[in-house]
């Protein structure tokens, strides 16, 4: 996914802007595809320079890598907390610093689930309207206790 979420150009509506600045994010699940995406952005920029006799500067700051859950840890999680408590989703194009932990050790990223349409808790985490029922924190603690017991860390 390539998203340009911020654009800035010009100073008034009827004068062609001298400079334009685009900012965005690039996300994918595979490092090789990410490298190809970066390469293609530079190629597109070069093509625009040639086609429109202009200068295009591309600056890419590599951010978060994809979160890739360890299959064995996922299977243990299912066994520990119960299959009926789990809703498996398709991979999500989210940014998550947890991916850096997974560079070092196998990891499992999961979402506790805070959506409750009956109570009006329907906005996403990064929405300024986000709200949730604090009771969900008790469910989260119970989940972690089940995991700790399953792993033999507590009785």
C-alpha positions as a printed Julia matrix, in Angstrom:
155×3 Matrix{Float64}:
   0.0     0.0     0.0
   1.28    3.42   -0.95
  -0.63    6.31    0.6
  -0.01   10.01    0.14
  -1.75   11.53    3.12
  -0.2    14.99    3.2
   0.15   17.37    0.29
   1.32   20.98    0.27
   1.62   23.27   -2.74
   1.45   26.9    -3.69
   0.1    29.92   -1.92
  -3.02   30.89   -3.87
  -5.52   29.05   -6.06
  -4.86   30.78   -9.39
  -1.03   30.62   -9.49
   0.74   27.44  -10.49
   2.77   26.24   -7.54
   6.53   26.4    -7.86
   7.0    23.53   -5.4
   4.86   20.62   -4.31
   5.54   18.37   -1.35
   3.89   14.97   -0.88
   4.26   12.86    2.27
   2.97    9.39    2.81
   3.53    5.85    3.91
   4.46    2.65    2.17
   3.55   -0.72    3.64
   3.78   -4.33    2.59
   4.25   -7.75    4.11
   7.39   -8.78    2.24
  10.8    -7.03    2.47
  11.67   -7.85   -1.17
   8.43   -6.25   -2.37
   9.16   -3.22   -0.19
  12.56   -2.84   -1.86
  10.88   -3.08   -5.27
   8.36   -0.41   -4.26
  11.17    1.93   -3.25
  13.03    1.3    -6.5
   9.89    1.99   -8.55
   9.25    5.28   -6.74
  12.7     6.5    -7.77
  12.02    5.31  -11.34
   8.68    7.16  -11.45
  10.39   10.3   -10.16
  13.03   10.07  -12.89
  10.26    9.6   -15.48
   8.47   12.74  -14.27
  11.71   14.7   -14.41
  12.2    13.69  -18.05
   8.57   14.1   -19.09
   7.96   17.47  -17.43
  11.45   18.98  -17.32
  11.36   19.38  -13.57
  13.28   18.2   -10.52
  11.81   15.51   -8.26
  13.45   14.73   -4.91
  12.5    11.46   -3.28
  13.34   10.85    0.36
  12.3     7.57    1.92
  12.63    7.01    5.65
  12.26    3.31    6.32
   9.79    2.78    9.13
   8.15   -0.21   10.66
   8.56   -3.61    9.07
   5.65   -6.01    8.83
   4.44   -7.9    11.89
   4.7   -11.62   11.19
   3.29  -13.82   13.91
   5.06  -17.04   14.83
   2.79  -19.98   13.94
   3.85  -22.07   16.96
   3.11  -19.2    19.35
  -0.26  -18.69   17.66
  -1.12  -22.38   18.12
  -0.13  -22.18   21.8
  -2.25  -19.04   22.18
  -5.29  -20.82   20.73
  -4.75  -23.75   23.07
  -4.24  -21.49   26.1
  -7.18  -19.11   25.7
  -9.62  -21.28   23.77
 -10.57  -21.32   20.1
 -13.99  -19.76   20.81
 -12.3   -16.57   22.08
 -10.34  -15.99   18.86
 -11.36  -14.26   15.67
  -8.67  -14.72   13.06
  -8.36  -11.76   10.68
  -6.76  -11.23    7.33
  -3.36   -9.51    7.54
  -3.7    -5.81    8.33
  -1.66   -2.95    6.84
  -0.94   -1.3    10.19
   2.25    0.25   11.55
   3.39   -1.43   14.7
   6.68   -1.15   16.57
   6.11   -4.68   17.9
   7.67   -5.8    14.59
  11.07   -4.73   15.93
  10.76   -7.21   18.8
   9.99   -9.91   16.24
  13.3    -9.19   14.52
  15.0   -10.5    17.65
  12.69  -13.25   18.93
   9.56  -15.05   17.7
   6.48  -13.09   18.69
   2.7   -13.05   18.61
   0.81   -9.8    18.17
  -2.88   -9.91   18.95
  -5.63   -7.42   19.54
  -7.8    -7.64   22.61
 -10.88   -6.24   20.86
 -12.61   -3.14   22.18
 -15.46   -2.69   19.7
 -18.94   -2.72   21.22
 -21.64   -1.39   18.92
 -24.36   -1.6    21.61
 -22.4     0.82   23.8
 -21.28    3.03   20.91
 -17.62    2.03   21.04
 -17.13    1.85   17.28
 -14.27    4.23   16.44
 -10.75    3.07   15.65
  -7.79    3.42   17.95
  -6.39    6.5    16.21
  -9.69    8.33   15.98
 -10.22   11.31   18.25
 -13.61    9.74   19.0
 -12.03    6.48   20.22
 -13.48    5.25   23.49
 -13.85    1.85   25.08
 -15.36    0.09   28.03
 -12.72   -0.22   30.76
 -14.13   -3.65   31.65
 -12.22   -4.97   28.66
  -9.04   -4.55   30.69
 -10.25   -7.34   32.99
 -10.62   -9.59   29.95
  -7.08   -8.7    28.89
  -5.7    -9.61   32.31
  -7.57  -12.94   32.2
  -6.07  -13.63   28.77
  -2.54  -13.01   30.02
  -3.13  -15.12   33.14
  -4.26  -18.02   30.91
  -1.12  -17.62   28.82
   1.14  -17.54   31.87
  -0.53  -20.66   33.3
  -0.26  -22.45   29.96
   3.46  -21.68   29.8
   3.94  -22.82   33.41
   5.03  -19.4    34.61
   2.33  -19.26   37.3
   0.01  -21.78   38.9
